């Protein structure tokens, strides 16, 4: 049998989807939806939410690497980051601020931004925040300063929590929405560089589209499609 020549541009991105599905399955199994307070969302809640966010961004960056390779002539060598690549290809991307905020949260988690939170406990709610101060050693870059409201400790467009102890499934869902929306733009440009619409994973004994994982997260916080925030800010 004659051999057929071909080539492969290697990325890890698609391989992250099944671990993300496994995390969400385990997360929803062991962590009932508890009411968060301003200080924390819960031990399992913020741990699993953070892990899902980090894997989603890792998957996204993997696809960006292949996009950069295929679209090389359109991207300047001065583009250093994934966000730079996206800006070069889509200078008028309507959800660019949302994508920047995804990276604010990614940086907060990956680099373990330190906060000192003063609070009182006892009674209802169980914890009441008095103040939260970020260590000056972290988050001093322009993106953090421009995209975070320090009065609410949330990002301005998506409302992502930047206190690591407060991150929950709503944040993970918003990150999923934003990442997926951008990947779909890559796919619309070229199926060769990104083909994710039909990507599937195993979830609770069934084969489901990866995009359905975001819907599953939305259902756990009682949000329907009509209630989802706009990502066009």
C-alpha positions, 0 to 999 in steps of 0.5 A: 500500500502506497504511503500518503504524505501529510503534515501535522502542526502539533498543539495540545489544545484539543486534548485539554477538553476531556480533562476539563469535562472530567473536572466539571463532572467531579466538581458538580458531584462533590461540591453542592452549590453553597451561597458564597459571601464576599470573602470566599466561595467555598473550598471546592468551589474556588479550587475547581473553578480556578482549575477549569479557568487555567485549563481553558486559557491553556487550551486557548493559547495552544490554538493561538500558537497554531493560528500564529503559525498559519497566519504568520504573514499577517502577524508582526514579530513584535506580537509577543502574547496571545492577546497581541495575536488576536488584536493583529487579526481582529483589530475591531473585535467587539469582545476584546475587553472581555478577553483581556479580563480573562487574562487578568483572571488567568494572571491572578491565578497562575501567578498567585496574586496575594491579597490580605482580607480583613473580615468578621465572622459569626452570624449571617452572612457567615463572613463580612468583608471589612477590607481587601488589599492586594500586595503591591508586588502583584498586578501592577501592569496596565491591563490589571489597572485598566480592567479591574474595579478595585471597589468591587474587586471585579473586572469591569466588563465581565464582572470576574472576581479577582479575589482568588478565594471568591472565584466560582462557577459563574466566573468559569462559565464567563471565561468559557463563553469568552474563550469559545467565542474567540475560538469560533472566530478562528474557526470561521477564518480557517478550519485548518487552524481551528476546528472546535464546533464538533469537538466532543467529550465524554461526560457522565457516560454520554458523548457531548459537544464541548460547547455543552459544558458551558451550558451545564455550568450555566444550568448549575447557577440557574442561568438560561440562554436568555439570561447570559451576559452580552460579551460585546462590551 
